[in-house]
């Protein structure tokens, strides 16, 4: 099992690579609710939703 940190979930290219490896069965990917909230907050800060 691998626990992801915010720095690998955002930006997208690294996240995509690591998620592909996880879905291939190489390892099980996990992250906490706090990590999920932080990376989505960072994404919305850099790329706000159109109003």
CHARMM internal coordinates of N, CA and C (Angstrom, degrees):
IC EDIT
DIST 1 N 1 CA 1.4535
DIST 1 CA 1 C 1.5228
ANGL 1 N 1 CA 1 C 108.47
DIST 1 C 2 N 1.3163
ANGL 1 CA 1 C 2 N 115.80
DIHE 1 N 1 CA 1 C 2 N 141.46
DIST 2 N 2 CA 1.4631
ANGL 1 C 2 N 2 CA 123.45
DIHE 1 CA 1 C 2 N 2 CA 177.79
DIST 2 CA 2 C 1.5173
ANGL 2 N 2 CA 2 C 107.52
DIHE 1 C 2 N 2 CA 2 C -123.29
DIST 2 C 3 N 1.3331
ANGL 2 CA 2 C 3 N 116.60
DIHE 2 N 2 CA 2 C 3 N 131.94
DIST 3 N 3 CA 1.4719
ANGL 2 C 3 N 3 CA 121.48
DIHE 2 CA 2 C 3 N 3 CA 175.80
DIST 3 CA 3 C 1.5219
ANGL 3 N 3 CA 3 C 107.30
DIHE 2 C 3 N 3 CA 3 C -102.56
DIST 3 C 4 N 1.3320
ANGL 3 CA 3 C 4 N 115.19
DIHE 3 N 3 CA 3 C 4 N 117.56
DIST 4 N 4 CA 1.4595
ANGL 3 C 4 N 4 CA 120.85
DIHE 3 CA 3 C 4 N 4 CA -179.15
DIST 4 CA 4 C 1.5209
ANGL 4 N 4 CA 4 C 111.31
DIHE 3 C 4 N 4 CA 4 C -78.37
DIST 4 C 5 N 1.3118
ANGL 4 CA 4 C 5 N 115.14
DIHE 4 N 4 CA 4 C 5 N 145.60
DIST 5 N 5 CA 1.4620
ANGL 4 C 5 N 5 CA 123.48
DIHE 4 CA 4 C 5 N 5 CA 174.29
DIST 5 CA 5 C 1.5303
ANGL 5 N 5 CA 5 C 107.14
DIHE 4 C 5 N 5 CA 5 C -103.79
DIST 5 C 6 N 1.3103
ANGL 5 CA 5 C 6 N 116.79
DIHE 5 N 5 CA 5 C 6 N 163.25
DIST 6 N 6 CA 1.4641
ANGL 5 C 6 N 6 CA 122.10
DIHE 5 CA 5 C 6 N 6 CA -178.91
DIST 6 CA 6 C 1.5261
ANGL 6 N 6 CA 6 C 111.39
DIHE 5 C 6 N 6 CA 6 C -54.35
DIST 6 C 7 N 1.3156
ANGL 6 CA 6 C 7 N 118.05
DIHE 6 N 6 CA 6 C 7 N -38.80
DIST 7 N 7 CA 1.4630
ANGL 6 C 7 N 7 CA 120.97
DIHE 6 CA 6 C 7 N 7 CA -175.08
DIST 7 CA 7 C 1.5231
ANGL 7 N 7 CA 7 C 113.11
DIHE 6 C 7 N 7 CA 7 C -65.54
DIST 7 C 8 N 1.3402
ANGL 7 CA 7 C 8 N 119.49
DIHE 7 N 7 CA 7 C 8 N -15.46
DIST 8 N 8 CA 1.4593
ANGL 7 C 8 N 8 CA 120.50
DIHE 7 CA 7 C 8 N 8 CA 175.46
DIST 8 CA 8 C 1.5256
ANGL 8 N 8 CA 8 C 112.47
DIHE 7 C 8 N 8 CA 8 C -102.93
DIST 8 C 9 N 1.3268
ANGL 8 CA 8 C 9 N 117.49
DIHE 8 N 8 CA 8 C 9 N -11.96
DIST 9 N 9 CA 1.4620
ANGL 8 C 9 N 9 CA 120.61
DIHE 8 CA 8 C 9 N 9 CA 176.70
DIST 9 CA 9 C 1.5234
ANGL 9 N 9 CA 9 C 111.89
DIHE 8 C 9 N 9 CA 9 C -90.29
DIST 9 C 10 N 1.2966
ANGL 9 CA 9 C 10 N 116.90
DIHE 9 N 9 CA 9 C 10 N -22.27
DIST 10 N 10 CA 1.4615
ANGL 9 C 10 N 10 CA 121.82
DIHE 9 CA 9 C 10 N 10 CA 177.37
DIST 10 CA 10 C 1.5075
ANGL 10 N 10 CA 10 C 107.13
DIHE 9 C 10 N 10 CA 10 C -142.20
DIST 10 C 11 N 1.2933
ANGL 10 CA 10 C 11 N 118.89
DIHE 10 N 10 CA 10 C 11 N 112.37
DIST 11 N 11 CA 1.4524
ANGL 10 C 11 N 11 CA 131.71
DIHE 10 CA 10 C 11 N 11 CA 31.90
DIST 11 CA 11 C 1.5330
ANGL 11 N 11 CA 11 C 114.19
DIHE 10 C 11 N 11 CA 11 C -91.74
DIST 11 C 12 N 1.3086
ANGL 11 CA 11 C 12 N 114.01
DIHE 11 N 11 CA 11 C 12 N 165.60
DIST 12 N 12 CA 1.4594
ANGL 11 C 12 N 12 CA 121.83
DIHE 11 CA 11 C 12 N 12 CA -172.47
DIST 12 CA 12 C 1.5321
ANGL 12 N 12 CA 12 C 115.68
DIHE 11 C 12 N 12 CA 12 C -62.17
DIST 12 C 13 N 1.3399
ANGL 12 CA 12 C 13 N 121.28
DIHE 12 N 12 CA 12 C 13 N -41.54
DIST 13 N 13 CA 1.4706
ANGL 12 C 13 N 13 CA 118.58
DIHE 12 CA 12 C 13 N 13 CA -176.04
DIST 13 CA 13 C 1.5336
ANGL 13 N 13 CA 13 C 113.50
DIHE 12 C 13 N 13 CA 13 C -58.44
DIST 13 C 14 N 1.3014
ANGL 13 CA 13 C 14 N 117.50
DIHE 13 N 13 CA 13 C 14 N -42.76
DIST 14 N 14 CA 1.4591
ANGL 13 C 14 N 14 CA 120.46
DIHE 13 CA 13 C 14 N 14 CA 178.68
DIST 14 CA 14 C 1.5260
ANGL 14 N 14 CA 14 C 110.56
DIHE 13 C 14 N 14 CA 14 C -68.75
DIST 14 C 15 N 1.3151
ANGL 14 CA 14 C 15 N 117.29
DIHE 14 N 14 CA 14 C 15 N -42.92
DIST 15 N 15 CA 1.4650
ANGL 14 C 15 N 15 CA 121.77
DIHE 14 CA 14 C 15 N 15 CA 177.52
DIST 15 CA 15 C 1.5243
ANGL 15 N 15 CA 15 C 110.79
DIHE 14 C 15 N 15 CA 15 C -58.24
DIST 15 C 16 N 1.3357
ANGL 15 CA 15 C 16 N 116.68
DIHE 15 N 15 CA 15 C 16 N -45.32
DIST 16 N 16 CA 1.4573
ANGL 15 C 16 N 16 CA 120.47
DIHE 15 CA 15 C 16 N 16 CA -178.89
DIST 16 CA 16 C 1.5256
ANGL 16 N 16 CA 16 C 111.24
DIHE 15 C 16 N 16 CA 16 C -61.74
DIST 16 C 17 N 1.3149
ANGL 16 CA 16 C 17 N 117.18
DIHE 16 N 16 CA 16 C 17 N -44.09
DIST 17 N 17 CA 1.4647
ANGL 16 C 17 N 17 CA 120.74
DIHE 16 CA 16 C 17 N 17 CA 179.03
DIST 17 CA 17 C 1.5259
ANGL 17 N 17 CA 17 C 110.91
DIHE 16 C 17 N 17 CA 17 C -61.83
DIST 17 C 18 N 1.3171
ANGL 17 CA 17 C 18 N 116.85
DIHE 17 N 17 CA 17 C 18 N -48.82
DIST 18 N 18 CA 1.4635
ANGL 17 C 18 N 18 CA 119.97
DIHE 17 CA 17 C 18 N 18 CA -177.30
DIST 18 CA 18 C 1.5220
ANGL 18 N 18 CA 18 C 111.98
DIHE 17 C 18 N 18 CA 18 C -67.27
DIST 18 C 19 N 1.3287
ANGL 18 CA 18 C 19 N 117.91
DIHE 18 N 18 CA 18 C 19 N -34.96
DIST 19 N 19 CA 1.4536
ANGL 18 C 19 N 19 CA 120.10
DIHE 18 CA 18 C 19 N 19 CA 177.49
DIST 19 CA 19 C 1.5313
ANGL 19 N 19 CA 19 C 111.04
DIHE 18 C 19 N 19 CA 19 C -69.64
DIST 19 C 20 N 1.3212
ANGL 19 CA 19 C 20 N 117.64
DIHE 19 N 19 CA 19 C 20 N -35.44
DIST 20 N 20 CA 1.4683
ANGL 19 C 20 N 20 CA 120.45
DIHE 19 CA 19 C 20 N 20 CA 176.13
DIST 20 CA 20 C 1.5250
ANGL 20 N 20 CA 20 C 110.32
DIHE 19 C 20 N 20 CA 20 C -63.47
DIST 20 C 21 N 1.3218
ANGL 20 CA 20 C 21 N 116.35
DIHE 20 N 20 CA 20 C 21 N -41.91
DIST 21 N 21 CA 1.4629
ANGL 20 C 21 N 21 CA 119.77
DIHE 20 CA 20 C 21 N 21 CA 177.76
DIST 21 CA 21 C 1.5254
ANGL 21 N 21 CA 21 C 110.78
DIHE 20 C 21 N 21 CA 21 C -63.08
DIST 21 C 22 N 1.3207
ANGL 21 CA 21 C 22 N 116.41
DIHE 21 N 21 CA 21 C 22 N -40.59
DIST 22 N 22 CA 1.4699
ANGL 21 C 22 N 22 CA 120.11
DIHE 21 CA 21 C 22 N 22 CA -180.00
DIST 22 CA 22 C 1.5263
ANGL 22 N 22 CA 22 C 111.17
DIHE 21 C 22 N 22 CA 22 C -66.58
DIST 22 C 23 N 1.3342
ANGL 22 CA 22 C 23 N 117.10
DIHE 22 N 22 CA 22 C 23 N -42.86
DIST 23 N 23 CA 1.4622
ANGL 22 C 23 N 23 CA 119.04
DIHE 22 CA 22 C 23 N 23 CA -178.95
DIST 23 CA 23 C 1.5292
ANGL 23 N 23 CA 23 C 112.42
DIHE 22 C 23 N 23 CA 23 C -71.36
DIST 23 C 24 N 1.3228
ANGL 23 CA 23 C 24 N 116.69
DIHE 23 N 23 CA 23 C 24 N -16.44
DIST 24 N 24 CA 1.4670
ANGL 23 C 24 N 24 CA 119.67
DIHE 23 CA 23 C 24 N 24 CA 176.27
DIST 24 CA 24 C 1.5285
ANGL 24 N 24 CA 24 C 111.36
DIHE 23 C 24 N 24 CA 24 C -77.69
DIST 24 C 25 N 1.3329
ANGL 24 CA 24 C 25 N 116.40
DIHE 24 N 24 CA 24 C 25 N -8.71
DIST 25 N 25 CA 1.4572
ANGL 24 C 25 N 25 CA 120.65
DIHE 24 CA 24 C 25 N 25 CA 179.10
DIST 25 CA 25 C 1.5194
ANGL 25 N 25 CA 25 C 113.80
DIHE 24 C 25 N 25 CA 25 C 94.90
DIST 25 C 26 N 1.3140
ANGL 25 CA 25 C 26 N 117.07
DIHE 25 N 25 CA 25 C 26 N 4.79
DIST 26 N 26 CA 1.4624
ANGL 25 C 26 N 26 CA 120.88
DIHE 25 CA 25 C 26 N 26 CA 179.98
DIST 26 CA 26 C 1.5298
ANGL 26 N 26 CA 26 C 111.52
DIHE 25 C 26 N 26 CA 26 C -63.40
DIST 26 C 27 N 1.3150
ANGL 26 CA 26 C 27 N 116.62
DIHE 26 N 26 CA 26 C 27 N -37.59
DIST 27 N 27 CA 1.4594
ANGL 26 C 27 N 27 CA 122.57
DIHE 26 CA 26 C 27 N 27 CA 177.97
DIST 27 CA 27 C 1.5237
ANGL 27 N 27 CA 27 C 109.19
DIHE 26 C 27 N 27 CA 27 C -160.61
DIST 27 C 28 N 1.3143
ANGL 27 CA 27 C 28 N 116.53
DIHE 27 N 27 CA 27 C 28 N 168.27
DIST 28 N 28 CA 1.4710
ANGL 27 C 28 N 28 CA 122.18
DIHE 27 CA 27 C 28 N 28 CA 175.96
DIST 28 CA 28 C 1.5251
ANGL 28 N 28 CA 28 C 108.49
DIHE 27 C 28 N 28 CA 28 C -98.26
DIST 28 C 29 N 1.3061
ANGL 28 CA 28 C 29 N 116.54
DIHE 28 N 28 CA 28 C 29 N 123.56
DIST 29 N 29 CA 1.4675
ANGL 28 C 29 N 29 CA 121.62
DIHE 28 CA 28 C 29 N 29 CA -179.66
DIST 29 CA 29 C 1.5221
ANGL 29 N 29 CA 29 C 110.37
DIHE 28 C 29 N 29 CA 29 C -92.70
DIST 29 C 30 N 1.3118
ANGL 29 CA 29 C 30 N 116.01
DIHE 29 N 29 CA 29 C 30 N 137.23
DIST 30 N 30 CA 1.4677
ANGL 29 C 30 N 30 CA 122.60
DIHE 29 CA 29 C 30 N 30 CA 177.94
DIST 30 CA 30 C 1.5255
ANGL 30 N 30 CA 30 C 109.10
DIHE 29 C 30 N 30 CA 30 C -140.10
DIST 30 C 31 N 1.3296
ANGL 30 CA 30 C 31 N 115.92
DIHE 30 N 30 CA 30 C 31 N 156.69
DIST 31 N 31 CA 1.4551
ANGL 30 C 31 N 31 CA 122.68
DIHE 30 CA 30 C 31 N 31 CA 171.37
DIST 31 CA 31 C 1.5032
ANGL 31 N 31 CA 31 C 107.71
DIHE 30 C 31 N 31 CA 31 C -154.88
DIST 31 C 32 N 1.3151
ANGL 31 CA 31 C 32 N 115.35
DIHE 31 N 31 CA 31 C 32 N 161.24
DIST 32 N 32 CA 1.4614
ANGL 31 C 32 N 32 CA 120.87
DIHE 31 CA 31 C 32 N 32 CA -177.45
DIST 32 CA 32 C 1.5255
ANGL 32 N 32 CA 32 C 110.35
DIHE 31 C 32 N 32 CA 32 C -88.44
DIST 32 C 33 N 1.3108
ANGL 32 CA 32 C 33 N 116.03
DIHE 32 N 32 CA 32 C 33 N 165.50
DIST 33 N 33 CA 1.4704
ANGL 32 C 33 N 33 CA 120.63
DIHE 32 CA 32 C 33 N 33 CA 174.57
DIST 33 CA 33 C 1.5251
ANGL 33 N 33 CA 33 C 110.38
DIHE 32 C 33 N 33 CA 33 C -61.13
DIST 33 C 34 N 1.3209
ANGL 33 CA 33 C 34 N 117.05
DIHE 33 N 33 CA 33 C 34 N -36.89
DIST 34 N 34 CA 1.4681
ANGL 33 C 34 N 34 CA 121.15
DIHE 33 CA 33 C 34 N 34 CA 179.26
DIST 34 CA 34 C 1.5324
ANGL 34 N 34 CA 34 C 110.39
DIHE 33 C 34 N 34 CA 34 C -64.11
DIST 34 C 35 N 1.3179
ANGL 34 CA 34 C 35 N 117.88
DIHE 34 N 34 CA 34 C 35 N -43.54
DIST 35 N 35 CA 1.4640
ANGL 34 C 35 N 35 CA 121.71
DIHE 34 CA 34 C 35 N 35 CA 177.60
DIST 35 CA 35 C 1.5232
ANGL 35 N 35 CA 35 C 110.21
DIHE 34 C 35 N 35 CA 35 C -63.46
DIST 35 C 36 N 1.3235
ANGL 35 CA 35 C 36 N 117.27
DIHE 35 N 35 CA 35 C 36 N -43.35
DIST 36 N 36 CA 1.4670
ANGL 35 C 36 N 36 CA 120.94
DIHE 35 CA 35 C 36 N 36 CA 178.71
DIST 36 CA 36 C 1.5331
ANGL 36 N 36 CA 36 C 110.90
DIHE 35 C 36 N 36 CA 36 C -60.53
DIST 36 C 37 N 1.3169
ANGL 36 CA 36 C 37 N 116.60
DIHE 36 N 36 CA 36 C 37 N -44.84
DIST 37 N 37 CA 1.4632
ANGL 36 C 37 N 37 CA 120.55
DIHE 36 CA 36 C 37 N 37 CA 179.87
DIST 37 CA 37 C 1.5285
ANGL 37 N 37 CA 37 C 110.86
DIHE 36 C 37 N 37 CA 37 C -63.64
DIST 37 C 38 N 1.3139
ANGL 37 CA 37 C 38 N 117.49
DIHE 37 N 37 CA 37 C 38 N -39.40
DIST 38 N 38 CA 1.4615
ANGL 37 C 38 N 38 CA 120.63
DIHE 37 CA 37 C 38 N 38 CA -177.95
DIST 38 CA 38 C 1.5254
ANGL 38 N 38 CA 38 C 112.15
DIHE 37 C 38 N 38 CA 38 C -69.22
DIST 38 C 39 N 1.3321
ANGL 38 CA 38 C 39 N 117.75
DIHE 38 N 38 CA 38 C 39 N -43.81
DIST 39 N 39 CA 1.4687
ANGL 38 C 39 N 39 CA 117.25
DIHE 38 CA 38 C 39 N 39 CA -178.32
DIST 39 CA 39 C 1.5214
ANGL 39 N 39 CA 39 C 111.25
DIHE 38 C 39 N 39 CA 39 C -70.19
DIST 39 C 40 N 1.3331
ANGL 39 CA 39 C 40 N 118.54
DIHE 39 N 39 CA 39 C 40 N -34.88
DIST 40 N 40 CA 1.4633
ANGL 39 C 40 N 40 CA 119.18
DIHE 39 CA 39 C 40 N 40 CA 177.79
DIST 40 CA 40 C 1.5274
ANGL 40 N 40 CA 40 C 110.74
DIHE 39 C 40 N 40 CA 40 C -70.84
DIST 40 C 41 N 1.3110
ANGL 40 CA 40 C 41 N 117.40
DIHE 40 N 40 CA 40 C 41 N -35.34
DIST 41 N 41 CA 1.4744
ANGL 40 C 41 N 41 CA 120.97
DIHE 40 CA 40 C 41 N 41 CA 175.76
DIST 41 CA 41 C 1.5294
ANGL 41 N 41 CA 41 C 109.70
DIHE 40 C 41 N 41 CA 41 C -62.97
DIST 41 C 42 N 1.3380
ANGL 41 CA 41 C 42 N 117.18
DIHE 41 N 41 CA 41 C 42 N -43.29
DIST 42 N 42 CA 1.4677
ANGL 41 C 42 N 42 CA 120.73
DIHE 41 CA 41 C 42 N 42 CA 178.38
DIST 42 CA 42 C 1.5223
ANGL 42 N 42 CA 42 C 111.15
DIHE 41 C 42 N 42 CA 42 C -63.19
DIST 42 C 43 N 1.3110
ANGL 42 CA 42 C 43 N 117.51
DIHE 42 N 42 CA 42 C 43 N -41.46
DIST 43 N 43 CA 1.4555
ANGL 42 C 43 N 43 CA 121.48
DIHE 42 CA 42 C 43 N 43 CA 178.41
DIST 43 CA 43 C 1.5264
ANGL 43 N 43 CA 43 C 110.88
DIHE 42 C 43 N 43 CA 43 C -61.22
DIST 43 C 44 N 1.3330
ANGL 43 CA 43 C 44 N 116.83
DIHE 43 N 43 CA 43 C 44 N -47.92
DIST 44 N 44 CA 1.4629
ANGL 43 C 44 N 44 CA 120.18
DIHE 43 CA 43 C 44 N 44 CA -179.03
DIST 44 CA 44 C 1.5250
ANGL 44 N 44 CA 44 C 112.15
DIHE 43 C 44 N 44 CA 44 C -66.42
DIST 44 C 45 N 1.3307
ANGL 44 CA 44 C 45 N 116.73
DIHE 44 N 44 CA 44 C 45 N -29.97
DIST 45 N 45 CA 1.4703
ANGL 44 C 45 N 45 CA 120.53
DIHE 44 CA 44 C 45 N 45 CA 177.69
DIST 45 CA 45 C 1.5276
ANGL 45 N 45 CA 45 C 110.24
DIHE 44 C 45 N 45 CA 45 C -68.38
DIST 45 C 46 N 1.3258
ANGL 45 CA 45 C 46 N 116.50
DIHE 45 N 45 CA 45 C 46 N -41.41
DIST 46 N 46 CA 1.4708
ANGL 45 C 46 N 46 CA 120.86
DIHE 45 CA 45 C 46 N 46 CA -179.10
DIST 46 CA 46 C 1.5313
ANGL 46 N 46 CA 46 C 112.48
DIHE 45 C 46 N 46 CA 46 C -79.63
DIST 46 C 47 N 1.3297
ANGL 46 CA 46 C 47 N 116.96
DIHE 46 N 46 CA 46 C 47 N -32.38
DIST 47 N 47 CA 1.4571
ANGL 46 C 47 N 47 CA 121.81
DIHE 46 CA 46 C 47 N 47 CA -177.17
DIST 47 CA 47 C 1.5172
ANGL 47 N 47 CA 47 C 109.69
DIHE 46 C 47 N 47 CA 47 C -134.06
DIST 47 C 48 N 1.3302
ANGL 47 CA 47 C 48 N 117.91
DIHE 47 N 47 CA 47 C 48 N 75.72
DIST 48 N 48 CA 1.4698
ANGL 47 C 48 N 48 CA 120.47
DIHE 47 CA 47 C 48 N 48 CA -177.90
DIST 48 CA 48 C 1.5250
ANGL 48 N 48 CA 48 C 112.67
DIHE 47 C 48 N 48 CA 48 C -60.99
DIST 48 C 49 N 1.3020
ANGL 48 CA 48 C 49 N 114.20
DIHE 48 N 48 CA 48 C 49 N 148.15
DIST 49 N 49 CA 1.4730
ANGL 48 C 49 N 49 CA 120.61
DIHE 48 CA 48 C 49 N 49 CA 176.89
DIST 49 CA 49 C 1.5230
ANGL 49 N 49 CA 49 C 109.58
DIHE 48 C 49 N 49 CA 49 C -61.96
DIST 49 C 50 N 1.3458
ANGL 49 CA 49 C 50 N 117.72
DIHE 49 N 49 CA 49 C 50 N 141.42
DIST 50 N 50 CA 1.4690
ANGL 49 C 50 N 50 CA 118.89
DIHE 49 CA 49 C 50 N 50 CA 175.56
DIST 50 CA 50 C 1.5211
ANGL 50 N 50 CA 50 C 110.22
DIHE 49 C 50 N 50 CA 50 C -65.32
DIST 50 C 51 N 1.3134
ANGL 50 CA 50 C 51 N 116.59
DIHE 50 N 50 CA 50 C 51 N 137.43
DIST 51 N 51 CA 1.4574
ANGL 50 C 51 N 51 CA 122.00
DIHE 50 CA 50 C 51 N 51 CA -176.06
DIST 51 CA 51 C 1.4224
ANGL 51 N 51 CA 51 C 113.13
DIHE 50 C 51 N 51 CA 51 C -85.01
END
COOR INIT
IC SEED 1 N 1 CA 1 C
IC BUILD
